[in-house]
């Protein structure tokens, strides 16, 4: 039983470096925070693609891709794409290339 108690007490948090706010990372609630398209855009960002390249691959306008990027940052409460990828990997407990 102590092992179970340790797992329950080891919770992950998102720390907003701008505001100083701390948000508990509830993986079940957070899994649906981003749309399918936003996850596709984040996967492309993680692959190192530019907004222009993402737009061509997903047949979107560059403005739409940039709006998705802004939405991702807002929804994950981070300042940049690197932090978004890091948080998303932690949410899904993965280091592979599939988002």
C-alpha positions as CSV (number, residue, x, y, z in Angstrom):
1,X,0.0,0.0,0.0
2,X,2.8,2.5,0.6
3,X,3.7,2.3,-3.1
4,X,0.2,3.2,-4.0
5,X,0.2,6.2,-1.7
6,X,3.5,7.4,-3.2
7,X,2.1,7.3,-6.7
8,X,-1.0,9.3,-5.6
9,X,1.1,11.9,-3.9
10,X,3.4,12.3,-7.0
11,X,1.3,14.7,-9.0
12,X,2.6,16.8,-11.9
13,X,2.0,20.5,-12.2
14,X,2.3,23.2,-14.8
15,X,4.1,26.2,-13.6
16,X,3.4,29.4,-15.5
17,X,6.7,31.3,-15.4
18,X,5.1,34.6,-16.4
19,X,2.3,34.8,-13.8
20,X,3.8,32.4,-11.2
21,X,0.6,30.4,-11.2
22,X,0.7,26.6,-10.5
23,X,-1.8,24.3,-12.1
24,X,-2.2,20.7,-11.2
25,X,-1.8,18.5,-14.3
26,X,-4.8,16.3,-14.5
27,X,-3.9,14.1,-17.4
28,X,-7.5,12.8,-18.0
29,X,-8.9,16.4,-18.2
30,X,-6.0,17.7,-20.2
31,X,-6.0,15.1,-22.9
32,X,-8.9,16.8,-24.7
33,X,-7.8,20.3,-24.1
34,X,-6.4,20.6,-27.7
35,X,-8.3,19.9,-30.9
36,X,-7.1,17.2,-33.3
37,X,-5.8,19.9,-35.6
38,X,-3.9,21.6,-32.9
39,X,-2.2,18.3,-32.0
40,X,-1.3,17.9,-35.7
41,X,0.2,21.3,-35.7
42,X,2.1,20.6,-32.5
43,X,3.4,17.4,-34.0
44,X,4.7,19.3,-37.0
45,X,6.3,21.9,-34.7
46,X,8.0,19.2,-32.8
47,X,9.4,17.9,-36.1
48,X,11.0,21.3,-36.6
49,X,8.7,22.5,-39.4
50,X,8.0,26.2,-40.0
51,X,4.5,27.7,-40.1
52,X,4.8,27.9,-43.9
53,X,5.8,24.2,-44.1
54,X,3.0,23.2,-41.7
55,X,0.5,25.2,-43.8
56,X,1.6,23.4,-47.0
57,X,1.5,20.0,-45.4
58,X,-1.9,20.4,-43.8
59,X,-3.3,22.5,-46.6
60,X,-4.0,25.5,-44.4
61,X,-3.2,29.2,-44.7
62,X,-0.1,30.4,-42.7
63,X,-2.5,32.6,-40.7
64,X,-4.5,29.6,-39.7
65,X,-1.4,27.7,-38.6
66,X,-0.3,30.8,-36.6
67,X,-3.7,30.9,-34.9
68,X,-3.4,27.3,-34.0
69,X,0.0,27.9,-32.5
70,X,-1.4,30.8,-30.4
71,X,-4.3,28.6,-29.3
72,X,-1.8,25.8,-28.2
73,X,0.2,28.2,-26.1
74,X,-2.9,29.6,-24.5
75,X,-4.5,26.3,-23.8
76,X,-1.3,24.8,-22.3
77,X,-0.5,28.1,-20.5
78,X,3.0,28.3,-21.8
79,X,5.2,31.0,-23.5
80,X,6.7,29.2,-26.4
81,X,6.5,26.1,-28.6
82,X,9.4,24.4,-26.7
83,X,7.4,24.6,-23.4
84,X,4.3,23.4,-25.2
85,X,6.0,20.3,-26.6
86,X,7.5,19.6,-23.1
87,X,4.2,19.9,-21.4
88,X,2.4,17.8,-24.0
89,X,5.0,15.0,-23.7
90,X,4.5,15.0,-19.9
91,X,0.8,14.9,-20.3
92,X,1.0,11.8,-22.5
93,X,4.2,10.4,-20.8
94,X,5.9,10.0,-24.1
95,X,9.1,10.9,-25.9
96,X,8.3,9.4,-29.3
97,X,7.2,11.3,-32.4
98,X,3.5,10.5,-32.2
99,X,1.3,13.1,-30.6
